[in-house]
Amino acid sequence: MTASTVDNQAKDAPDFESKVEAAKFVGKLIGERALDKGVKKVVFDRNGFLYHGRIKSLSEGAREAGLIF
């Protein structure tokens, strides 16, 4: 399962004010698609890298959609 800002659903969405907002929208898409496939719990491994910015926003969007980290 994949999601990106060039998806048909993202193209139909209003323009994003920032890349952080776009990442949050993509996170919601990922969360919805994962739940449709029966995936409810995921592991998000940053491998020691900082957890901020677009990555943080993407994970927040996925959590809002219902995924459990």
N, C-alpha and C positions, 0 to 999 in steps of 0.2 A: 504494500500500500504506500502510496506517495501523495504528496501535496506540495504545491508551490504557488508563488504569486502569479504564475502564468497559466494556472488552472482555469477552466471555464467558470467555476464558481467564484474565483477571485476576480476575474475580469468583470463579472456582473456586479460585484461589490463596488461601493463608492471608492473614489481615490483615497489612498492612505496618506495621512499627513507626514508620516515618518516610517522609516524602515522597522522601527520597534513595533508600531501598530500593525504593519504588514506581517511581521513575525508572529504576533499574537493571533491574528486571523488564521494564518497557516497552522498554528498549534491547535486551534479549534477544529480546523478541517481534519487534521491528523487524529485528534481525539474522537471525533464523530465517526470517521471511517474505521478506526480500530474497534470502537464499540459495536459497529455494524457487523464486524467480522468475529465478534465474541471475545476480543481482547479487552480485559478490564484493568489489569495490573501490568505495569512496565517498569523497567530499570533504566535510569538516565545516568550514564557514566560519563563524566567530564574528564576522567583520567588525570586529575590534578590541576586542570586548567581552571581559570576563574569562571565563576558562574554569575554573569551579569549581562546587561544589554539585551541584544536580540535573542540570545540563548535563554535567558531568564524569561523574557516575554513569551517565547515559543512554548516553554514548559508551563507557564501560567495559563495560556490559552488551552493547552491540552488538559490541564486540571479542571478548568471551567467546563470543558466538554464532558468531564466525568471520569477521566483516566486517573488511576491511583498510582502514585510514584512510591 
